[in-house]
């Protein structure tokens, strides 16, 4: 009976490496009790009952202990047999690996991976299970969101749980990988810093400074990637106030008032092909727009593009799509997602793209939907719906259809056209 209970308990708690030792100790204690009962000429049944109770209590204590789990954020790193300048490699872990915590140290954790390899790993390479759960919820919440554009990564980058450089990050995206762009937002460009470790540890100020410097270097390399270095800022010394005319002074004050207090940067919510979703720095991706369309950007930033329909060019023997393209100012931190809408059609005679429709200076918001709709006397026609902010500050939808190369507004019965708010206030013309 003792052996049967021991085997059952071992199967129940086979994940814990200390179960076998616990059972052996319980068996040894049961033998001592049984030997004492024989010397006292007592019933062997009592010894069996006592030993069973000891084994079950020991197993219940071990099984009730919940395993602590962390996840690896580093692209790839190795496990150490000790925390010392001289050490031996005991295993390897990769980005996204799930590890079990065996022992806590100062800025280090002794963990075990899925292959059974054990060793020490730094806190800065780990995040808690709550971060992993947050990424799962983020993906399930945006699994069915319409893709606004396809983008290509300029360099390796880890997905962030929320927009911002100081937020938790986990899954690594490789250079050249394609992702779906879903949402855009702007946040303040804060100084890079390390995310909070998964387990609070006490460390000396020197150790904390070393860790912060290491993470700063890693984050700066990740956020900059292959971005071209920006020219040095030239600080201009303003002229003395007494030399400024009233008009120049008013212009100078207006310029200072319009300047943002905190530098802003854009972030995109993306979805990859591995079942992950997260936020990525906008400057780390390039919109995968066809070159024939990109050349018509005129210095503006393409936010999203959608194929509407296509025509067959017999001379080139290709199907040439018509595109809906959204553009914005070439800088971060704008309150709108886009302020220009253009539709490009293919000219079958000249074999090139031309602008079929254009709308400027609108307060446009994502997402945008495209599709086909059946109209009376027209049949099925390509349609698209954009979202804009009206003059009252409300978000409204505007529906359009494409008839050949002509874009027309679609209004429901009894609906009146709502005027979109301007992204920028219109210029006032002075007296002639």
Secondary structure, DSSP 8 states (H G I E B T S, - for coil): -HHHHHHHHHHHTTT-TTHHHHHHHHHHHHHHHHHHHHHTT--HHHHHHHHHHHHHHHHHHHHTS---EEEE-SSEEEEESSSSSS--EEEEEETT-EEEEEEE-SSEEEEE-TTS-EEEEEGGGEEEHHHHHHHHHHHHHTTT----EEEEESS-EEEESSSSTTS-EEEEE-TT-EEEEEEEEEEE---------SS-----HHHHHHHHHHHHHHHHHHHHTT--------------GGGS-HHHHHHHHHHHHHS-SS-EEEEEEEE-TTS-EEEEEGGGEEE---HHHHTTSTT-EEEEEEEEEEEEETTTTEEEEEEEEEEE-SSS--SSSEEEEEEEEEETTTTEEEEEEEEEEEEEEEEEEEEEEEETTTEEEEEEEEEEEBTTS-EEEEEEEEETTEEEEE--TT-----B--SS--------
